[in-house]
Amino acid sequence: MPERYGPWATLHTRFRRWTADGTFDRMLRTVQAEADAAGDVDWLVSVDSTIVRAYQHAAGARKGGSVTRPSAGPEVA
């Protein structure tokens, strides 16, 4: 950290205190509200909640433990 911010322990203590008391949340809400009022925020959100289930056999698992097969790639020296 740059010296102008003081000792790292002080910064760490302040960061933990501000996280616990919600200072960062309030700062974020304020900046978002100001940007929204200025028309600088596009609130379009897209969420993909696709879930794909696969059986163990689909992942290439073999019965009876693992078998080591040689790689088809180049050998490492």
N, C-alpha and C positions, 0 to 999 in steps of 0.2 A: 504494500500500500504506500502511496506517496506520504511523505512525512507530514505534509500539511493537514492530514486527516487525524493525526495523533497516533498513539499506541494502538496496535492491533487488538489488544484485549479490550480497550475502551470501545472500539468499533464493534467488536463482537457482542459485547454487553448491550450496546445501544440497538444493534440489529435484532437481538433476541427480544429485548423489551418492546421495540416497535412492532415486531411480528406478533407478539402475544397480546398487545393492547389494541391491535387493529389499525395502527397508523398507516401501514402500507395499503390496506384495503381502502381506507378513506382517501388516501392520495390517488389511488387508481380510479375510484369512483368520481373524484373531482375532475381529474384530467379527462376521463371519458365524457362526463357531462359537458365540460367546456368544448371538447371537440365535437360532440353531438350538436350542441347549440350553434356552432359555427358551420355545421353541415359537412364536417370533415370525416365523418364516420359512416361507412356503409354497413348496416346491421344485417345483411343477408348472410345466413348461416346454413350450411349443409352438413348434415350428420348422417353417416353411413353406419348402420347397426347390423350389418350382415354377419351372420354366424354360420360357420361351416363346420360340421362335425365329421370326423374321420375315424374309422376303426383302426386298431393297431396294425392290422394287415395292410391298410392303405399306405402306411408310412414305411413299408418294406421290412417290417419286423419278421423274423423267422422263428419257427418253433424250435425248442431245444437249445436255446442260447445263441450267441453270436458266432458267426464264422467270418474269419478274416480273409478277404479276397484281395489279390494284388490290384493296384491301381492301373488304369489304362493310360495315365498321364506320364509325363517325363519323370525320370528318376532324379532325386535330389542327391547331390554329391556331399 
